[in-house]
Amino acid sequence: MLTLGALAFLAPWVLLGLGAVPLLWWLLRVVPPAPLRVRFPAIRLLFGLVAQQEAAVKTPWWLVALRLALACAAIVALAHPVWEPAVPVAGSGPLILVLDDGWAAARDWEARRAAADRVLAQAERAGRPVLLVTTAPSDRDGRVPGAEVRPAAEASTIVHALRPKPWGTDRTAALAAFEAARPETGTSIWIADGVADAGAPLLAEALLSVGSLEVRIASQDDGPLVLMPPGTRSRLLEVGARRIAGDGPRAAWVRASGEDGRLLARGELVFDPGEDRAAVALDLPGEVRNLITRLDIEGERGAGATVLLDDRWRRRPVGLVSGGSLERDQPLLSDVFYVERALEPFTELRRGEIGALLANPPSVIVLADVAKIPAADLEALEPWIADGGVLLRFAGPRFAEGADELVPVRLRGGRTIGGAMSWAEPARLAPFDSSSPFAGLAIPRDVLVARQVLAEPTLDLPGKTWARLTDGTPLVTGEPRGKGWLVLVHTTANTAWSNLAISGLFVELLQRLVELSAGVPTDESEAALPPWRSLDGFGVLGPPPPAARAVPLATIDAEPPGPTRPPGYYGPAEAPRALNLGPSLAEATGLGPWPADAVVSPFGTTDEIDVQPWLVIAAILLALAELVASLAARGQILRPRPVAAAAVVLALVGATPPVGAVDDAFVIEATQDLRLAYVRTGDADVDDLTRAGLWGLGTILRARTSVEPGEPMAIDLENDELLFFPLVYWAITPDQPRPSDGARAKIDRYLKTGGILVLDTRDPDAAMGGGGASAATLRRLLRGLSIPPLVPVPHDHVLTRSFYLLDEFPGRWTGGQVWIEQTDGGVNDGVSSILVGSHDWAAAWAMDTRLQPLLPVVPGGERQREIAYRFGINLVMYATTGNYKADAVHVPTILERLGE
Amino acid sequence: MVEADLSIRQRAEQLAAHLPPLLVAAERVAAVVAQGVHGRRRVGAGETFWQFRRYQPGDEIGRIDWRQSAKSMHVFVRENEWEAAESVWLWCDTSASMRFASHLAPVEKLDRARLLLLALAVLLVQGGEHVALLGADRRPSTGRATLARLAHALGRDDGLGGSLPPLIDIPRYAQIVVIGDLLSPIEDIAALIRHYTNQGVRGYLFQVLDPAEETLPFAGHTLFEGLEDEGSMLTRRAEELRKDYVARLAEHKGDLLQLARAARWRVGLHHTDRPAPEALLSIYMALAGHA
């Protein structure tokens, strides 16, 4: 390796090739480019001509310079230069590379791998073998892979195949692997992930005992974050996070996404200085919350920053039991109608008898006006409640007659407040106590309770009362039984006793009550759940790794996730159980402190730049330039047309010319002379012909009249201003694009301010009396323009007498109808702003510079061409003088008057 | 060979289909070479009644139309319309220098020249005129057979023709039409014009040039080679020759025009990158006397 300052060459002997460059220079100077052979008939005229500047028989200097640069670039590229090569690792023996590939390494895996690559590249350059030690158990067999001294290139392929694992490292096992392959001496580099485990200090000691140890680790403030699963029993989704290391202020965003990856909610986690935990509460509607399947920390990757949610966080099943039988015929009077409507959006409703419901236990069972629960059902209900079920009972007429004992408070019969036979007013609700599960709900003023069942006043009654009326009597009472709750609403679930059921409060009350439930009581059987979907090291769900085993439900949370129980979903696909990495990391700490001999540095700081690819690209570009330049030197590249060149330049620059800005040069050009203008159609043949036609007409005009127009001008409807032209000739071609809105507005303004637009469909069929596609084209082009009603040119129209007396308007074709605006003399002095025909006048007028007509007229005869010229003259006269000549219509009358 | 003849003849007829039959404007009315079928819209020898005219002293007694004279006080002479056909000798340059098409033009000059000549012949025959191929035919004729003969003669691809028509004797008061690149030395062209003018023949020189011959659109190190063994010429910077070349060509064309004017011949110019109908129209109008 040859080093020149910051530049080093990996294959320096290739640079000897630079010595051949002067030889190349001499050869290039001497050998000129071969001439281009051209067979040329008019060579007789060439004989004797001498170019003023016969260049020396030499290749132009710039071409030589270009070729030399190309040669130098190729030679230097072959020498493989490297900018600021990494300082080689000192020491002897194999290079020991310890690479942490646990969950915490996923977040910056690319940087880690690049750091490992650099270390391996140095080892390869120094010719040192590598002992690669990875610290996480493999996902194939669940064991930490053994270490072996290998050539650096081989170790590099292993590093490239490595993926971070969704579980933590096991450095005790890694230490064992290292000890098994322990060399006499060596240099150790440990790319650490920053999460401590029991084996870490021992491994550091062992590495130091062999030689030097250099630890490369991410900075403390940028350590890994762990996301904790939210609680299942709270109404809000309270997401917590932990940081393994660091104590500065730090913020992160947690995002909740659905099964399809849709972002459903976002919340900011803020770590206060010194705190290692942060939490955010996501307040979501029940429906949205139920859609959430996973939570991630934005910008973090890996299993630690991902939490999977399962049915425990989802909508609760609710069983409905009604005491009445009105469901089918009178739904509005049904006991459970309003409960159903309130719960449907965020719970899964089931209906049936208590026994049937308990076969597949729901989270909540609602009993509406059920007075006596059968004894068998009572026995089944009690353990269900103790297990976390919520039994919600509503009072009602049957319930008031005499209820069973499964109620939170003792009852003493019903009472009626208000009504036909009472002076009392129906009662309103009192504000909820702060200890009540309903705390914070707003009470609508129009909720009135007319009947209720009363509770026996006991000492513990106030504690059990969750809602009360303004007179203090309880409306909702509840009592915990085991893990579950027994709740009684002292009025009906329909509108018979109260209008509570049709208020918004009812929905909120029911939501709060459902949230009390613990979710689906799980089946605590010994059955093992097979892994269904597992997170990989980057936090992506996929098929479970080979080492994954089925996990008994009872012990799923007992052990931390590992190769045999990777984080992910377990159990049947319909109701999977999530296993998250977060809870096992509640106590994890940062790596360190390191032994005093170890050098700790962040990874990914110094970076050598391989210059070779850039030089190769430069050489290729130079080669292309040389090709173009030498062709140009031989004259084989003709000058591209200016339009094409402009297009290329525009495409290269990526700029578009300013649209709508009126170009001064154009204005001066247009107004210096009287100009006949034509619309550029995009069809070069048609445009040329139209130009020749207007030029021919101009020539005829100059010869015969005092109108002396300048060269005709082509205008672009989109960009150019029309206002300067008395007459705009528009040849219609089938594939012309429709003018844009701006262009149409411009045309409209032009027509309104006195311009004349001559539309020529150039269609012999239409001219000879047939219809034709041209009419459709015309309609398409003019759609959106305010075209006035058109009529065939009347016999006494000014056009027939503005210069010549005419009775037909032939062009290249004849026989078609010519249409003009139907004017009443008011607008623009009665001058038609538009003229439509199909005779292809421009083709008849067209002549070349020797004044020879370009196209024959059909059916023929120079008489027809002459009449076409006359029509053109009349048209220009009409456009320039308006209805001035219309007065000639009145000449007989005037003469008559003068005669008198 | 036959197929090739057919193809160029078909193309020529297609081209000619857009123009009405061509009646050559005859100047020298007195010198009729052959009786034609179409009227000249003036009094002359012919079979179709043209007009009655009052008898004037000197008119032959036999020409008095007695039936017409009997209808009125005056004596009328019956005059017929002059019917005459012009004979036109056509010639087309088939030399090697015509076999040239640059990158700017879609066809060879020869191709275009032959096509124009045949199309012109079609128009002339339709108009009843007599045509002949200068140097190949002994005397002009008309009709479809003439066209076939012309097409065949033109299709002979021997490239042996000279750059200018042969100087032979043809009947007086005929017209000749020469289509070619007319790049021969101006003295040769002067000799040609002199020869035929001395015979009382009027002519129309129609120059067919490739656009490259007009502009010399070459640049850089270039070796020019002639097509007729004129030799070759090497230049370093072809673009520097352009100005002088264009001036020289303009001079040549100016000389040509001057020569033609002096002899009351006419000159036309066509570039092969322009459409053929344009050229045909130009020839048509020149021969029909419109321009």
Interface residues (C-beta under 8 A of the other chain):
Chain A: P32 P33 A34 P35 L36 R37 V38 R39 F40 P41 A42 I43 R44 L45 L46 F47 L49 A51 Q52 Q53 E54 A55 V57 A632 A633 R634 G635 Q636 L638 R639 D848 R850 L851 Q852 P853 L854 L855 P856 V858 G860 G861 E862
Chain B: H18 L19 P20 S97 M98 F100 K109 D181 L183 P185 D210 A212 E213 P217 F218 A219 G220 H221 T222 L223 F224 E225 G226 L227 E228 E230 G231 S232 M233 L234 T235 R236 R237 A238 E239 E240 L241 D244 Y245 R248 L249 H252 G268 L269 P277 E278 L281 S282 Y284 M285 H290 A291
